[in-house]
Amino acid sequence: MTRPKLNIEREFSDRIFDGLTLIFLIFLIAWPLYYYSDLSESIPTHYNSWGEPDKLSQKGKIWTLPILGVVMSVGLFILNRFPHLFNYPVQITKENAAQQYLKATQFIRKLNTIITASLFYIVYSTIQTALNEQNGLGVLFLPLFLLLIFISIGNYLYQALKKENRNV
C-alpha cells in the first residue's frame, strides 16, 4: 500500500526547535571562525568517555564538526519534508498518517536540535580546552547526551504506539 503524501503543518513547538537548531548551527560555524587565529597548532580532537581529551591534531580539524553539523542538519531538515518515506513502528493508513507524520517529524526536529547543540558544545569545549580555559567536555557530557537521545526516542515510540495514534 502506498503511503499518503500529506503536507504536515508545523506547530509552534516545531518552529521553536527549528529556530534553536539554526541558532546552534550559526554558533557552530561562528565560534571557530572567531577563535581560529587564537588556537595553537594542535588542538584536542578526541575525548575519552570521561570527557577528557586523549588525542591532539592540527587546528584545521576544528572544521570537521561544523561541516558535519551543517550537512547533517540540512539533511535532516530536508528529510523532514518527506515523512511518507520514514520507517514507522506501526502501519501507516489514511486514518493515522497525519498524526504519525506529525510525531515523526517532531522527533526528527528534536534530534536535529540535540545533535546540533551537542556538536556546538564539543566545538566550544575543544576551543576552550585549546585556549587552556577548560579541560575537556566534562564528565556529564556523554551521559546527558545519551539521556537526551534516549528520552527523545522513548517519547517518540510512546507517542507513535499509543492506541489512539495507531488507528486514528
N, C-alpha and C positions, 0 to 999 in steps of 0.2 A: 504494500500500500504506500502510495506517495504521501509524504507529509505535507500538510498545508503550508503555504508560504504566507506569513502574516507580517504586517507592519506593527511591531510592538512599540507602543508609546512609552517613552521614558517617564518614570515618576520623578518626583523632586529628589528623592534619595539617590537615584541614578545620576542625576546632574551633579549632585554633591560629590559622588565617587569619581565621576569623570573629571570634575574640576580639581579634586585633590590629586588625581593621577597626573594631570597636566602640570600642576604646581611642582610636584616631586620630580617630574621629568625635566622641567626648566632648571630646578636646582641641581639635578643630576648632571646637567651639562655646564651650568654656570659656575658651580663650585670649583671643579678642576680648571676651568678657564681662568678664573680669578687667581687661584693659588699656584698654577703650574710653574711660573717663574721662581717661586719661593721654595720649590721642592728640591731636595738634594738629588743626585743622580740615581740613587737607589731608594726604592720605597717598598713597604710591605705589600706583597701580592697574594699571600695565602695566610689563613688563620687556622689554628687548631680548634678543637671542639670547645675549648675554654675561652675562645676569642682572642688568644694571644697570637701575635704574628710569628710565623715559623718559616717564612721564605721571603727573600728580597729579590726584586727585579728592577730593570730600568724604569725610570719615571714615566716613560711613554706608555707603559702598561696601565697607567691611570685611566686611559681612554677605553679600555676593554669593557668595563661595566656600563659606562654611559652609552656606548654603541649597542651593546647587548640590550640595555634597557629601552632604548629608542625602538629597536627592531621588534622586541617582544611586546612593548606597549602598543605600538602602532598595529602590529599583527593581531593582538587580542581585540583592539578596538574595531578593526575591520572584520574579524571573525564574528564579533558580536552582532553584526548586521545580517548574519545568516544562521539564525538559531535552528532552522529546519535541517541543518547539516550536522548538528551536535549529536552525540550519543546520549541517551536518556535511560534512567533506571526503570522507566515504565513505558508502555506502548503509547505512542502519540496518536491521538484521534482528533477529529474535527472538534469534538467537545472539550478536550483538555489541552489542546495545542496552545491557546493563548496564555493560559496560566503556567503551563510548563515552560514555554519560551520565556515568559517574564522572569520566572525564578532562575532559569539557567543563565539568562543574560545578566541578571543582578549578581549571580555568583561569579561570573567572569569579570564583571566590573570590580567586585570586592577583591578578587585575586590579583587583578591588574594593579589596584591601589596598594595592596600589601606588598607585592613583589617590587613595584617601583619605589615605594618608600624604603624598603629594605636595601635595595641597591643604592639608593641615595645615602642611607646611613653607613653602608660599607665604604662608599667613596669618601664620605665626610670623615669617618674614623681613620681611614687609610691616610688621608691628608693630615689630619690632626696628629696621628702617630708619627708620620714622617717629619712633622714640624716639632716633635717632642712635646706636644701639648696633651697627649693622651697615650694610653698604652693598649692598643688593640680595640676590639669590638666590645669587650666586656663579657663577663661570664653569662649574663642573662640573654644576650642576643639570640643565640641559637634556640634555646628553649622557648623564648617568646615568639620567635618567627614560626617555629613549628606549631606552637599552640594556636596562633592566629590562623595558620593554614588549615589545621585540622578542625578547628571550630567552624571555619567557613565551609569546609567540605561537609562536616556533620550537619550543620544548619541547612545547607542546600539539600542534602539527602533527606533530611526530616521533612522539609517543605515539599519536595518532589514526591515523596512516598505517602504523604498524608492522603487518606482515603478520598477526601473531597477534591483533591487536586489530581487524582488519578483518573477519575471518571466524570469529570465535571459535566 
